[in-house]
Amino acid sequence: FKAVIENEGPGNAHQVMILHVLQALQRLERASDRRPAERRGVPASIVVKLTPDSFALCHRGGADEGSQTWSHFQIVRLFREYRIESKRGNRIDLEAPLVNLVHVFHSCASSDRTTLRLANGQDGRPILGFEFSLTGNVADHRVEQEVPVRVIPEQEADLICEPALPEPEYQIELPPSLQRLKNVLEKMRAVGAQHVAVEAAQETSANAGANAGSLTSIARAWLRLTAEAELVSIASTFPSLALVMEGKKTPSPEGPVRLILSLRRLGEVLAAFQQVCAEAHIACVLEDRALVIYALLPQSLGSLISYTPAVTL
């Protein structure tokens, strides 16, 4: 495997975008680290899945409970060169220490050109090698860094996949600032709530008419967050959100759908997603199943996707 990333000028640093995604995954990992875990003391790692058509990162923190986060990158947008060969039909799955990847992408963030290469290190063990140049006061200097990796066997790699879920009842574009939702969740946690009910429904034509304008044809929905503690309940409704119909084969139901989530997990996801400065966030609501949040990365580079399963009280 060999690939080359080239920056496309100020504001188009592709290495920086990968760094932001890795930092988001690292934030989720640190949050999950606060919980009792069998993996305590084992360095946090992520899975890098490589195929001729895809470059994906997977954080499996809480995978046994269904909580996963994936990032998919568009190869033609991210890489100037990309070559992969393997005995598994040109598919390679790697397990890499998250902190090492964050460090190396932090180092190469300002480089004009970064080359990634899967090879064997001096001890014969597999490594993901990075070569890049950094601008110096007198002359540029070449840097080489290595990230130790484990090549995941095919049988194990085939089990690492995104959750199989039915089509969501609702696909809703969230407010441009995730901080608004995060502020509501923080108030809920402050009163001692542990869970949040997420409810979504289409807006009626009367409500839609109140927001009528040049875009009257766009279907709208509302999203409501509700939490209850011992002596208080908090509810907040976000109205007039755009319904996203792309990819849906069936229309959204007329009535509301609802599911209950871990308040802490949802807050962690929103905080992590704020790291990537996404162009848009789409919430996919699956009644009593899961909330899936998509962050669409800038410059059509790809997406960051978090799966948060519903809880049963």
C-alpha positions as a Markdown table, in Angstrom:
| # | Residue | x | y | z |
|---|---|---|---|---|
| 1 | Phe | 0.0 | 0.0 | 0.0 |
| 2 | Lys | 1.3 | 3.4 | -0.9 |
| 3 | Ala | -0.6 | 6.7 | -1.1 |
| 4 | Val | 0.3 | 10.4 | -1.5 |
| 5 | Ile | -1.6 | 13.4 | 0.0 |
| 6 | Glu | -0.9 | 16.8 | -1.4 |
| 7 | Asn | -2.3 | 20.0 | 0.2 |
| 8 | Glu | -4.2 | 22.3 | -2.2 |
| 9 | Gly | -3.2 | 25.6 | -0.7 |
| 10 | Pro | -4.3 | 27.5 | 2.4 |
| 11 | Gly | -7.5 | 26.2 | 3.8 |
| 12 | Asn | -7.3 | 23.0 | 1.9 |
| 13 | Ala | -4.9 | 21.0 | 4.0 |
| 14 | His | -6.1 | 17.5 | 3.7 |
| 15 | Gln | -3.8 | 16.3 | 6.4 |
| 16 | Val | -5.4 | 18.7 | 8.8 |
| 17 | Met | -8.8 | 17.3 | 8.0 |
| 18 | Ile | -7.6 | 13.8 | 8.8 |
| 19 | Leu | -6.1 | 15.2 | 12.0 |
| 20 | His | -9.4 | 16.7 | 13.1 |
| 21 | Val | -11.2 | 13.4 | 12.5 |
| 22 | Leu | -8.5 | 11.5 | 14.5 |
| 23 | Gln | -8.9 | 14.1 | 17.3 |
| 24 | Ala | -12.6 | 13.6 | 17.3 |
| 25 | Leu | -12.1 | 9.8 | 17.6 |
| 26 | Gln | -9.5 | 10.4 | 20.4 |
| 27 | Arg | -12.0 | 12.5 | 22.3 |
| 28 | Leu | -14.6 | 9.7 | 22.1 |
| 29 | Glu | -11.9 | 7.2 | 23.2 |
| 30 | Arg | -11.0 | 9.4 | 26.2 |
| 31 | Ala | -14.6 | 9.7 | 27.2 |
| 32 | Ser | -15.1 | 5.9 | 27.0 |
| 33 | Asp | -11.9 | 5.4 | 29.0 |
| 34 | Arg | -13.6 | 7.0 | 32.0 |
| 35 | Arg | -15.9 | 4.0 | 32.2 |
| 36 | Pro | -14.8 | 0.7 | 33.7 |
| 37 | Ala | -13.4 | -1.4 | 30.7 |
| 38 | Glu | -11.8 | -4.7 | 30.1 |
| 39 | Arg | -9.3 | -2.9 | 27.9 |
| 40 | Arg | -8.0 | -0.7 | 30.8 |
| 41 | Gly | -4.2 | -0.2 | 30.3 |
| 42 | Val | -4.3 | -1.3 | 26.7 |
| 43 | Pro | -3.3 | 1.5 | 24.3 |
| 44 | Ala | -6.3 | 2.9 | 22.4 |
| 45 | Ser | -6.4 | 1.9 | 18.8 |
| 46 | Ile | -8.5 | 2.3 | 15.7 |
| 47 | Val | -9.0 | 0.2 | 12.6 |
| 48 | Val | -7.9 | 1.5 | 9.2 |
| 49 | Lys | -9.7 | -0.2 | 6.4 |
| 50 | Leu | -8.2 | 0.1 | 2.9 |
| 51 | Thr | -9.7 | -1.1 | -0.4 |
| 52 | Pro | -9.1 | 0.1 | -4.0 |
| 53 | Asp | -12.2 | 2.3 | -3.6 |
| 54 | Ser | -12.3 | 3.4 | 0.1 |
| 55 | Phe | -10.2 | 4.7 | 2.9 |
| 56 | Ala | -12.0 | 4.4 | 6.3 |
| 57 | Leu | -11.3 | 4.7 | 10.0 |
| 58 | Cys | -13.2 | 2.9 | 12.6 |
| 59 | His | -13.4 | 3.6 | 16.4 |
| 60 | Arg | -15.0 | 0.7 | 18.1 |
| 61 | Gly | -15.2 | 2.1 | 21.6 |
| 62 | Gly | -18.3 | 0.5 | 23.1 |
| 63 | Ala | -18.8 | -1.7 | 20.0 |
| 64 | Asp | -20.1 | -4.4 | 22.3 |
| 65 | Glu | -23.0 | -2.1 | 23.1 |
| 66 | Gly | -23.4 | -0.9 | 19.5 |
| 67 | Ser | -21.6 | 2.4 | 19.8 |
| 68 | Gln | -19.3 | 2.9 | 16.9 |
| 69 | Thr | -17.8 | 5.8 | 15.0 |
| 70 | Trp | -16.6 | 5.6 | 11.4 |
| 71 | Ser | -15.0 | 8.0 | 9.0 |
| 72 | His | -15.1 | 7.5 | 5.2 |
| 73 | Phe | -12.8 | 9.5 | 2.9 |
| 74 | Gln | -13.2 | 10.0 | -0.8 |
| 75 | Ile | -10.0 | 8.6 | -2.3 |
| 76 | Val | -10.1 | 10.8 | -5.4 |
| 77 | Arg | -10.5 | 13.9 | -3.2 |
| 78 | Leu | -8.0 | 13.0 | -0.5 |
| 79 | Phe | -5.1 | 11.4 | -2.4 |
| 80 | Arg | -2.9 | 12.4 | -5.3 |
| 81 | Glu | -1.7 | 8.8 | -5.7 |
| 82 | Tyr | -3.2 | 5.7 | -4.3 |
| 83 | Arg | -2.0 | 2.1 | -4.8 |
| 84 | Ile | -3.0 | -1.0 | -3.0 |
| 85 | Glu | -2.3 | -4.7 | -3.5 |
| 86 | Ser | -3.0 | -7.7 | -1.3 |
| 87 | Lys | -3.8 | -11.4 | -1.3 |
| 88 | Arg | -7.2 | -10.5 | 0.1 |
| 89 | Gly | -8.5 | -9.1 | -3.2 |
| 90 | Asn | -6.6 | -5.8 | -2.7 |
| 91 | Arg | -8.1 | -5.2 | 0.8 |
| 92 | Ile | -6.0 | -4.4 | 3.8 |
| 93 | Asp | -7.2 | -3.9 | 7.4 |
| 94 | Leu | -4.8 | -2.4 | 10.0 |
| 95 | Glu | -5.0 | -1.8 | 13.7 |
| 96 | Ala | -3.0 | 1.3 | 14.7 |
| 97 | Pro | -2.4 | 3.1 | 18.0 |
| 98 | Leu | -4.6 | 6.2 | 18.0 |
| 99 | Val | -2.2 | 8.4 | 19.8 |
| 100 | Asn | 0.6 | 7.6 | 17.2 |
| 101 | Leu | -1.7 | 8.5 | 14.3 |
| 102 | Val | -2.7 | 11.8 | 16.0 |
| 103 | His | 1.0 | 12.6 | 16.6 |
| 104 | Val | 2.2 | 11.9 | 13.0 |
| 105 | Phe | -0.7 | 13.8 | 11.3 |
| 106 | His | -0.1 | 16.7 | 13.7 |
| 107 | Ser | 3.6 | 16.7 | 12.5 |
| 108 | Cys | 2.7 | 16.6 | 8.8 |
| 109 | Ala | -0.3 | 18.9 | 8.9 |
| 110 | Ser | 1.6 | 21.8 | 7.3 |
| 111 | Ser | 3.5 | 19.7 | 4.8 |
| 112 | Asp | 2.8 | 20.2 | 1.1 |
| 113 | Arg | 3.2 | 16.5 | 0.3 |
| 114 | Thr | 2.9 | 13.4 | 2.6 |
| 115 | Thr | 3.6 | 9.8 | 1.5 |
| 116 | Leu | 2.1 | 6.9 | 3.4 |
| 117 | Arg | 3.6 | 3.4 | 2.9 |
| 118 | Leu | 2.8 | 0.0 | 4.5 |
| 119 | Ala | 6.1 | -1.8 | 5.0 |
| 120 | Asn | 8.1 | -3.8 | 7.5 |
| 121 | Gly | 10.1 | -2.0 | 10.1 |
| 122 | Gln | 13.7 | -2.7 | 11.2 |
| 123 | Asp | 12.5 | -5.4 | 13.5 |
| 124 | Gly | 10.5 | -7.0 | 10.7 |
| 125 | Arg | 7.1 | -6.0 | 12.1 |
| 126 | Pro | 4.6 | -4.1 | 10.0 |
| 127 | Ile | 4.6 | -0.3 | 10.1 |
| 128 | Leu | 2.8 | 2.5 | 8.4 |
| 129 | Gly | 5.6 | 4.8 | 7.3 |
| 130 | Phe | 5.1 | 8.6 | 6.7 |
| 131 | Glu | 7.5 | 10.7 | 4.7 |
| 132 | Phe | 7.1 | 14.5 | 4.4 |
| 133 | Ser | 9.0 | 17.7 | 4.2 |
| 134 | Leu | 8.8 | 20.6 | 6.6 |
| 135 | Thr | 9.8 | 24.2 | 5.8 |
| 136 | Gly | 12.8 | 25.4 | 7.7 |
| 137 | Asn | 14.4 | 28.9 | 8.1 |
| 138 | Val | 17.2 | 28.0 | 5.6 |
| 139 | Ala | 16.0 | 24.9 | 3.8 |
| 140 | Asp | 13.3 | 22.3 | 3.9 |
| 141 | His | 14.0 | 19.2 | 5.9 |
| 142 | Arg | 12.8 | 15.7 | 5.2 |
| 143 | Val | 11.0 | 13.8 | 8.0 |
| 144 | Glu | 10.3 | 10.1 | 8.3 |
| 145 | Gln | 8.0 | 8.7 | 11.0 |
| 146 | Glu | 6.7 | 5.2 | 11.7 |
| 147 | Val | 3.4 | 4.0 | 13.2 |
| 148 | Pro | 3.4 | 0.4 | 14.4 |
| 149 | Val | 0.4 | -1.5 | 13.0 |
| 150 | Arg | -1.1 | -4.9 | 13.2 |
| 151 | Val | -2.4 | -6.4 | 10.0 |
| 152 | Ile | -5.8 | -7.8 | 10.8 |
| 153 | Pro | -6.5 | -11.4 | 9.5 |
| 154 | Glu | -9.3 | -11.7 | 7.0 |
| 155 | Gln | -11.6 | -13.7 | 9.2 |
| 156 | Glu | -11.4 | -11.0 | 12.0 |
| 157 | Ala | -11.5 | -8.1 | 9.5 |
| 158 | Asp | -14.7 | -9.3 | 7.9 |
| 159 | Leu | -16.4 | -9.0 | 11.3 |
| 160 | Ile | -15.4 | -5.3 | 11.6 |
| 161 | Cys | -18.3 | -3.5 | 9.8 |
| 162 | Glu | -20.9 | -0.9 | 10.3 |
| 163 | Pro | -24.1 | -1.9 | 12.1 |
| 164 | Ala | -26.7 | -3.3 | 9.8 |
| 165 | Leu | -29.7 | -1.0 | 10.3 |
| 166 | Pro | -33.0 | -0.5 | 8.5 |
| 167 | Glu | -33.8 | 2.7 | 6.7 |
| 168 | Pro | -34.4 | 5.5 | 9.2 |
| 169 | Glu | -37.8 | 7.0 | 9.7 |
| 170 | Tyr | -36.3 | 10.5 | 9.6 |
| 171 | Gln | -33.2 | 12.1 | 8.2 |
| 172 | Ile | -33.0 | 15.6 | 9.6 |
| 173 | Glu | -30.4 | 18.3 | 9.1 |
| 174 | Leu | -29.4 | 19.6 | 12.5 |
| 175 | Pro | -28.9 | 23.3 | 13.3 |
| 176 | Pro | -25.7 | 24.7 | 11.9 |
| 177 | Ser | -24.2 | 25.1 | 15.4 |
| 178 | Leu | -24.1 | 21.8 | 17.4 |
| 179 | Gln | -23.4 | 24.0 | 20.4 |
| 180 | Arg | -27.2 | 24.7 | 20.7 |
| 181 | Leu | -28.0 | 21.1 | 21.2 |
| 182 | Lys | -24.9 | 20.6 | 23.4 |
| 183 | Asn | -26.1 | 23.4 | 25.7 |
| 184 | Val | -29.5 | 21.7 | 26.2 |
| 185 | Leu | -27.8 | 18.4 | 27.0 |
| 186 | Glu | -25.5 | 20.1 | 29.5 |
| 187 | Lys | -28.5 | 21.6 | 31.3 |
| 188 | Met | -30.1 | 18.1 | 31.5 |
| 189 | Arg | -27.0 | 16.6 | 33.0 |
| 190 | Ala | -26.7 | 19.5 | 35.5 |
| 191 | Val | -30.1 | 18.4 | 37.0 |
| 192 | Gly | -29.0 | 14.8 | 37.3 |
| 193 | Ala | -30.6 | 13.3 | 34.2 |
| 194 | Gln | -29.0 | 10.1 | 32.8 |
| 195 | His | -31.1 | 9.6 | 29.7 |
| 196 | Val | -32.6 | 11.8 | 27.0 |
| 197 | Ala | -35.7 | 11.0 | 24.9 |
| 198 | Val | -35.3 | 12.0 | 21.2 |
| 199 | Glu | -38.5 | 12.6 | 19.3 |
| 200 | Ala | -38.9 | 13.7 | 15.7 |
| 201 | Ala | -41.9 | 14.3 | 13.5 |
| 202 | Gln | -42.9 | 16.1 | 10.3 |
| 203 | Glu | -44.2 | 19.7 | 10.7 |
| 204 | Thr | -47.8 | 20.1 | 9.7 |
| 205 | Ser | -48.6 | 22.3 | 6.8 |
| 206 | Ala | -49.9 | 25.0 | 9.2 |
| 207 | Asn | -46.6 | 25.1 | 11.0 |
| 208 | Ala | -44.7 | 25.0 | 7.7 |
| 209 | Gly | -46.8 | 28.0 | 6.5 |
| 210 | Ala | -45.6 | 30.1 | 9.4 |
| 211 | Asn | -42.1 | 29.7 | 8.1 |
| 212 | Ala | -43.0 | 30.1 | 4.5 |
| 213 | Gly | -40.7 | 31.8 | 2.1 |
| 214 | Ser | -39.0 | 31.1 | -1.2 |
| 215 | Leu | -38.3 | 27.5 | -0.1 |
| 216 | Thr | -41.8 | 26.4 | 0.7 |
| 217 | Ser | -41.3 | 23.1 | -1.1 |
| 218 | Ile | -38.7 | 21.9 | 1.3 |
| 219 | Ala | -40.2 | 19.4 | 3.8 |
| 220 | Arg | -39.6 | 20.3 | 7.4 |
| 221 | Ala | -39.4 | 18.5 | 10.7 |
| 222 | Trp | -39.0 | 19.2 | 14.4 |
| 223 | Leu | -36.7 | 17.5 | 16.8 |
| 224 | Arg | -37.4 | 17.4 | 20.5 |
| 225 | Leu | -35.1 | 16.5 | 23.4 |
| 226 | Thr | -36.6 | 15.6 | 26.7 |
| 227 | Ala | -35.0 | 14.5 | 30.0 |
| 228 | Glu | -36.4 | 13.9 | 33.5 |
| 229 | Ala | -34.6 | 13.9 | 36.8 |
| 230 | Glu | -36.0 | 13.4 | 40.3 |
| 231 | Leu | -37.7 | 16.8 | 40.7 |
| 232 | Val | -37.5 | 18.4 | 37.3 |
| 233 | Ser | -38.0 | 17.8 | 33.6 |
| 234 | Ile | -36.4 | 19.7 | 30.7 |
| 235 | Ala | -37.7 | 19.7 | 27.1 |
| 236 | Ser | -36.4 | 21.6 | 24.2 |
| 237 | Thr | -37.8 | 21.6 | 20.6 |
| 238 | Phe | -35.8 | 22.5 | 17.5 |
| 239 | Pro | -38.4 | 23.5 | 14.8 |
| 240 | Ser | -38.3 | 23.9 | 11.1 |
| 241 | Leu | -35.4 | 21.6 | 10.4 |
| 242 | Ala | -34.9 | 20.4 | 6.8 |
| 243 | Leu | -35.9 | 16.8 | 6.0 |
| 244 | Val | -33.3 | 15.1 | 4.0 |
| 245 | Met | -34.8 | 12.6 | 1.5 |
| 246 | Glu | -31.6 | 11.6 | -0.3 |
| 247 | Gly | -31.2 | 7.9 | -0.2 |
| 248 | Lys | -34.7 | 7.2 | 1.3 |
| 249 | Lys | -36.9 | 4.8 | -0.5 |
| 250 | Thr | -40.0 | 5.3 | 1.7 |
| 251 | Pro | -41.6 | 8.5 | 3.0 |
| 252 | Ser | -41.2 | 9.5 | 6.6 |
| 253 | Pro | -44.2 | 8.6 | 8.8 |
| 254 | Glu | -46.8 | 11.3 | 9.6 |
| 255 | Gly | -46.7 | 10.7 | 13.3 |
| 256 | Pro | -43.7 | 11.2 | 15.7 |
| 257 | Val | -41.0 | 8.6 | 16.3 |
| 258 | Arg | -39.1 | 8.3 | 19.6 |
| 259 | Leu | -36.1 | 6.6 | 21.2 |
| 260 | Ile | -34.2 | 6.9 | 24.4 |
| 261 | Leu | -30.4 | 7.5 | 24.5 |
| 262 | Ser | -27.6 | 7.7 | 27.0 |
| 263 | Leu | -27.4 | 11.4 | 27.7 |
| 264 | Arg | -23.7 | 11.1 | 28.3 |
| 265 | Arg | -23.0 | 9.3 | 25.0 |
| 266 | Leu | -24.9 | 11.8 | 22.9 |
| 267 | Gly | -23.1 | 14.7 | 24.6 |
| 268 | Glu | -19.8 | 13.0 | 23.9 |
| 269 | Val | -20.6 | 12.5 | 20.2 |
| 270 | Leu | -21.7 | 16.2 | 19.7 |
| 271 | Ala | -18.5 | 17.4 | 21.5 |
| 272 | Ala | -16.3 | 15.2 | 19.3 |
| 273 | Phe | -18.1 | 16.2 | 16.1 |
| 274 | Gln | -17.5 | 19.9 | 16.8 |
| 275 | Gln | -13.8 | 19.1 | 16.2 |
| 276 | Val | -14.2 | 18.6 | 12.4 |
| 277 | Cys | -16.0 | 21.9 | 11.4 |
| 278 | Ala | -18.4 | 19.9 | 9.2 |
| 279 | Glu | -20.4 | 21.5 | 6.4 |
| 280 | Ala | -23.6 | 19.9 | 7.7 |
| 281 | His | -24.8 | 17.4 | 10.2 |
| 282 | Ile | -27.6 | 14.9 | 9.5 |
| 283 | Ala | -29.4 | 13.0 | 12.2 |
| 284 | Cys | -31.0 | 9.7 | 11.2 |
| 285 | Val | -33.7 | 8.7 | 13.7 |
| 286 | Leu | -34.5 | 5.0 | 13.9 |
| 287 | Glu | -37.4 | 4.4 | 16.3 |
| 288 | Asp | -36.3 | 2.5 | 19.4 |
| 289 | Arg | -33.2 | 1.4 | 17.5 |
| 290 | Ala | -30.5 | 4.0 | 17.2 |
| 291 | Leu | -29.6 | 7.6 | 16.4 |
| 292 | Val | -27.0 | 7.9 | 13.6 |
| 293 | Ile | -25.3 | 11.3 | 13.1 |
| 294 | Tyr | -23.5 | 12.1 | 9.9 |
| 295 | Ala | -21.0 | 14.9 | 9.7 |
| 296 | Leu | -20.3 | 15.9 | 6.1 |
| 297 | Leu | -16.6 | 16.9 | 5.9 |
| 298 | Pro | -15.5 | 20.1 | 4.1 |
| 299 | Gln | -14.5 | 20.0 | 0.4 |
| 300 | Ser | -16.5 | 16.8 | -0.1 |
| 301 | Leu | -13.6 | 14.8 | 1.5 |
| 302 | Gly | -16.0 | 12.4 | 3.1 |
| 303 | Ser | -18.0 | 11.8 | 6.3 |
| 304 | Leu | -17.8 | 11.1 | 10.0 |
| 305 | Ile | -20.6 | 8.8 | 11.2 |
| 306 | Ser | -21.5 | 7.9 | 14.8 |
| 307 | Tyr | -23.9 | 5.1 | 15.8 |
| 308 | Thr | -25.5 | 5.5 | 19.2 |
| 309 | Pro | -27.9 | 2.6 | 20.1 |
| 310 | Ala | -31.2 | 3.2 | 22.0 |
| 311 | Val | -31.3 | 2.1 | 25.6 |
| 312 | Thr | -34.2 | 0.3 | 27.3 |
| 313 | Leu | -35.3 | 1.6 | 30.7 |
